Amino acid sequence: MEPVDCVIWVKGDKVVANDYNPNSVAPPELILLQESINQDGYTQPIVSWEKDSEFEVVDGFHRNRVGKEFEEVRQRIHGYLPLTIINKNREDLGDRMASTIRHNRARGKHSVDSMSSIIIELKRRNWSDDKIAKNLGMDKDEILRLTQISGLTEMFADQDFSEAWDININQEDITLEDLDTELTGYDVQFES
């Protein structure tokens, strides 16, 4: 059985947007989508994941918005939205994020900052670069660039690092002149 085998109509207030969708649609395109749904009807259901009698949008964030925000559409569909539910084994947030990216990748523009945040989140969930590449359709260079955008410091913020090392020199054993002689050829200057 495939998710598309069963399209269900669910009250719109039971359908909630995810908080990680990197796909953006400019206002003219949102109006075009609304016009498409007005003229053609809902030709694609909203892909969702069910949890605790709510349905989180995996794909179809903007179809969800049109069905809720545009009065003409909302009245016609009586406040319900057409949904399919992805396979139940997609319980991990990382799996659903990857599913959203796979659904969106070919047809929309992803904001770089949002994609970067998703890569960082997947790495926090111990996803390897190979797993990210396979599941999101990226090459390792793209993953590296997106990782660097959010900053490596954020990824390593909670890590323990050793203090910088010091040269322990007993001042009675060596003078600045001796040290200056030892460092000849290096661009080092001492102040007395």
Secondary structure by P-SEA (a helix, b strand, c coil): cccccbbbbcccccbbbbccccccccaaaaaaaaaaaaaccccccbbbbbcccbbbbcccaaaaaaacccaaaaaaaccbbbbbbcccccccaaaaaaaaaaaccccccccaaaaaaaaaaaaaacccaaaaaaaacccaaaaaaaaaaaccccccccbbbbcccccccccccccaaaaaaaaccccccccc
